């Protein structure tokens, strides 16, 4: 696995682990993420983040742990937690109305399958990512003595390469006629409009009518926090590309065979997912990124 890819994935894993470890009232319950990290990895990210406080907030004054809590609340957690909570809420509803499969595109260290609630046990869960990522994740699960549930399947494929869907369609357990719930989290930012459209058309080609797609995407609002994240991404040779207005996104999805069923603005995201947490933790409130929106689309 590429070192930069590994650090990005570990940082997302850390954000979920930190939130679950530090707070009693949570946006997303995830008691598995910390188990997938070594103590050395966890402490190293803690130290690295706290040491970078001058980049994130030059005027900050406080202890290293206070600095880490500030960075986590301002930069690491809002998008990761809200999109995760939105996805799991949406999946629960989709399962009530007939979803049979859950396809996680770019699964990384996603932990849903290893803490799945009873309703998910009847779903087939497909985690699709690059082979090296899957291999590393399986090794981490084994080290944590977590046995993958019987309804989980791993699909080695690179979403940036043409024909990636063949690996999925060749798996005998994936049924193209079955109602499928798909998540595509944290990836649209790094795709050009043409690449995003190609991905949507590919998915439209094998998803049956009524299947669901959930994703987060960059809107056209400005956010100073997001600009700093984009600068870090460029430094890691992971540039972020196009932004979309809600109307532009609706047209793009429609052209590719999807219709928008639910759309959350940053304000709606904060109200829905951060209110209870913020009441319990006013010292480190979470605020949704102004340039990030959430979308649930259905295959027409």
LINMOTA-V525722 format. One record per pair of residues at least 24 apart in sequence whose ideal C-beta (glycine too) atoms are under 10 Angstrom apart, sorted by the first residue. I is the first residue (numbers start at 1). J is the second residue. Records with the same first field share a line. If there is no record, write none. Layout:
BEGIN
I->J / J
END
This chain:
BEGIN
1->129 / 130 / 131 / 132 / 133 / 134 / 135 / 136 / 137
2->130 / 132 / 133 / 237
3->236
4->233 / 235 / 236 / 237 / 238
5->108 / 129 / 130 / 132 / 133 / 236 / 238
6->41 / 108 / 109 / 132 / 133 / 136
7->41 / 45 / 48 / 236
8->108 / 186 / 232 / 233 / 236 / 238
9->106 / 107 / 108 / 109 / 110 / 129 / 133 / 136 / 137 / 186
10->36 / 37 / 41 / 42 / 44 / 45 / 108 / 109 / 136
11->45 / 48 / 49 / 76 / 80 / 232
12->76 / 79 / 80 / 84 / 108 / 109 / 110 / 185 / 186
13->37 / 41 / 42 / 45 / 80 / 108 / 109 / 110 / 111 / 137 / 140
14->41 / 42 / 44 / 45 / 46 / 48 / 49 / 72 / 76 / 77 / 80 / 109
15->45 / 49 / 71 / 72 / 75 / 76 / 77 / 78 / 79 / 80 / 81 / 84
16->76 / 77 / 80 / 81 / 84 / 109 / 110 / 111
17->41 / 42 / 45 / 109 / 111
18->42 / 45 / 46 / 49 / 68 / 69 / 71 / 72 / 73 / 76 / 77
19->72 / 73 / 76 / 77 / 80 / 81 / 84 / 277 / 286
20->81 / 111
22->65 / 68 / 69 / 72 / 73 / 77 / 281 / 284
23->69 / 73 / 77 / 277 / 280 / 281 / 284
24->277 / 280 / 281
25->276 / 277 / 278 / 279 / 280 / 281
26->81 / 85 / 276 / 277 / 280 / 281
27->77 / 78 / 80 / 81 / 82 / 84 / 85 / 272 / 273 / 274 / 275 / 276 / 277 / 278 / 286
28->77 / 80 / 81 / 82 / 83 / 84 / 85 / 86 / 87 / 88 / 111 / 273 / 277
29->84 / 85 / 88 / 115 / 117
30->80 / 81 / 84 / 88 / 110 / 111 / 112 / 114 / 115
31->111 / 114 / 115
32->109 / 110 / 111 / 112 / 113 / 114 / 115 / 141 / 144 / 146
33->109 / 110 / 111 / 114 / 115
34->111 / 144
35->111 / 114 / 140 / 141 / 143 / 144 / 145 / 146
36->109 / 111 / 114 / 136 / 137 / 139 / 140 / 141 / 143 / 144 / 146
37->109 / 140 / 144
38->140 / 143 / 144
41->140
45->76
46->72
49->75 / 76
52->232
55->228 / 231 / 232
56->225 / 228 / 229 / 232
57->228
66->283 / 284
69->281 / 283 / 284
70->283 / 284
72->284 / 286
73->277 / 278 / 281 / 283 / 284 / 285 / 286 / 287
74->225 / 228 / 284 / 285 / 286 / 287 / 289
75->225 / 226 / 228 / 229 / 232 / 289
76->229
77->274 / 277 / 284 / 286
78->225 / 266 / 269 / 270 / 273 / 274 / 285 / 286 / 287 / 288 / 289 / 292
79->185 / 186 / 189 / 216 / 225 / 226 / 229 / 266 / 269 / 286 / 288 / 289 / 291 / 292 / 294
80->185 / 186 / 216
81->273 / 274 / 277 / 286
82->216 / 264 / 266 / 269 / 270 / 272 / 273 / 274 / 286 / 288 / 289 / 292 / 294
83->183 / 184 / 185 / 186 / 214 / 215 / 216 / 264 / 269 / 273 / 292 / 294
84->110 / 111 / 112 / 183 / 185 / 186 / 216 / 273
85->269 / 272 / 273 / 274 / 294
86->183 / 185 / 214 / 215 / 216 / 262 / 264 / 269 / 272 / 273 / 294 / 295 / 296
87->112 / 181 / 182 / 183 / 184 / 185 / 214 / 215 / 216 / 294 / 296
88->112 / 116 / 117 / 120 / 183 / 214
89->214 / 272 / 273 / 296
90->181 / 183 / 212 / 213 / 214 / 261 / 262 / 294 / 296
91->116 / 117 / 119 / 120 / 123 / 125 / 181 / 182 / 183 / 212 / 214
92->117 / 119 / 120 / 181
93->181 / 212 / 262 / 296
94->123 / 179 / 180 / 181 / 182 / 210 / 211 / 212 / 214 / 296 / 298
95->119 / 120 / 122 / 123 / 179 / 181
97->179 / 210 / 212
98->178 / 179 / 210
99->123 / 178 / 179 / 180 / 181 / 182 / 210 / 211 / 212
100->124 / 175 / 177 / 178 / 179 / 180 / 181 / 211
101->125 / 126 / 151 / 153 / 173 / 174 / 175 / 176 / 178 / 179 / 180 / 181 / 182 / 207 / 211
102->126 / 127 / 151 / 152 / 180 / 181 / 182 / 183 / 212
103->127 / 128 / 153 / 155 / 168 / 174 / 180 / 181 / 182 / 183 / 184 / 203 / 206 / 207 / 211 / 212 / 213
104->128 / 129 / 152 / 155 / 181 / 182 / 183 / 184 / 185
105->129 / 155 / 157 / 159 / 164 / 168 / 182 / 183 / 184 / 185 / 187 / 199 / 203 / 213 / 215
106->130 / 133 / 157 / 158 / 159 / 160 / 183 / 184 / 185 / 186 / 187 / 190
107->133 / 134 / 137 / 154 / 155 / 183 / 185
108->133 / 134 / 136 / 137 / 185 / 186 / 187
109->133 / 136 / 137 / 140 / 141
110->137 / 183 / 185
111->137 / 141 / 146
112->152 / 183
113->141 / 146 / 148 / 149 / 151 / 152 / 153
114->141 / 144 / 146 / 147 / 148 / 149 / 152
115->146 / 149
116->149 / 151 / 152
120->149 / 151
121->149 / 150 / 151
122->151
123->151 / 152 / 178 / 180 / 181
124->150 / 151 / 152 / 153 / 171 / 173 / 174 / 175 / 178 / 180
125->149 / 151 / 152 / 153 / 154 / 181
126->151 / 152 / 153 / 154 / 155 / 168 / 171 / 173 / 174 / 180 / 182
127->152 / 153 / 154 / 155 / 156
128->153 / 154 / 155 / 156 / 157 / 158 / 159 / 164 / 165 / 167 / 168 / 171 / 174 / 182
129->154 / 155 / 156 / 157 / 158 / 159
130->156 / 157 / 158 / 159 / 160 / 161 / 164
131->155 / 156 / 157 / 158 / 167
132->156
133->158
159->184 / 187 / 191 / 195 / 199 / 202
160->187 / 190 / 191 / 195 / 199
162->198 / 202
163->202
164->199 / 202
165->199 / 202 / 203 / 205 / 206
168->203 / 206
169->205 / 206
174->206
175->208
176->205 / 206 / 207 / 208 / 211
177->208
178->207 / 208 / 211
179->207 / 208 / 209 / 210 / 211 / 212 / 299
180->206 / 207 / 208 / 210 / 211 / 212 / 213 / 299
181->207 / 211 / 212 / 213 / 214 / 296
182->207 / 211 / 212 / 213 / 214 / 215 / 297 / 299
183->212 / 213 / 214 / 215 / 216
184->213 / 214 / 215 / 216 / 217 / 295
185->214 / 215 / 216 / 294
186->215 / 216
187->215 / 216 / 217
188->215 / 216 / 217 / 218 / 240 / 241 / 242 / 243 / 244 / 249 / 292 / 295
189->216 / 217 / 218 / 226 / 229 / 230 / 233 / 238 / 239 / 240 / 241 / 242 / 243 / 291 / 292
190->218 / 233 / 238 / 239 / 240 / 241
191->217 / 240 / 241 / 242
192->239 / 241 / 242
193->241 / 242 / 243 / 244 / 248 / 252
194->241 / 242
195->241 / 242
196->241 / 242 / 244 / 249 / 252 / 253 / 256
197->252 / 253 / 255 / 256
198->256
199->256
200->252 / 253 / 255 / 256 / 257 / 258 / 297
201->255 / 256 / 257 / 258
202->256
203->256 / 257 / 258 / 299
204->253 / 255 / 256 / 257 / 258 / 299 / 300
205->256 / 257
206->299
207->257 / 258 / 298 / 299
208->299
209->257 / 298 / 299 / 300
210->298 / 299 / 300
211->258 / 297 / 298 / 299
212->258 / 261 / 262 / 296 / 297 / 298 / 299
213->253 / 256 / 258 / 261 / 295 / 296 / 297 / 298 / 299
214->261 / 262 / 294 / 295 / 296 / 297
215->249 / 253 / 293 / 294 / 295 / 296 / 297
216->264 / 269 / 289 / 292 / 293 / 294 / 295
217->242 / 243 / 244 / 246 / 249 / 252 / 263 / 291 / 292 / 293 / 294 / 295
218->242 / 243 / 244 / 289 / 291 / 292 / 293
219->243 / 244 / 245 / 246 / 248 / 249 / 265 / 266 / 289 / 290 / 291 / 292 / 293
220->244 / 245 / 246 / 248 / 290 / 291 / 293
221->245 / 265 / 266 / 289 / 290 / 291 / 292 / 293
222->290 / 291
223->266 / 287 / 288 / 289 / 290 / 291 / 292
224->289 / 290 / 291
225->287 / 289 / 290 / 291 / 292
226->289 / 290 / 291 / 292
227->291
229->289 / 291
230->291
240->291
243->291
244->293 / 295
245->293
246->293 / 295
249->293 / 295 / 297
250->295 / 297
253->295 / 297 / 298 / 300
254->297 / 300
256->297 / 299 / 300
257->297 / 298 / 299 / 300
258->295 / 296 / 297 / 298 / 299 / 300
259->297 / 298 / 299 / 300
260->295 / 296 / 297 / 298
261->295 / 296 / 297 / 298
262->294 / 295 / 296 / 297 / 298
263->293 / 294 / 295 / 296 / 297
264->288 / 292 / 293 / 294 / 295 / 296
265->290 / 292 / 293 / 294
266->290 / 291 / 292 / 293 / 294
268->293 / 294
269->293 / 294
END
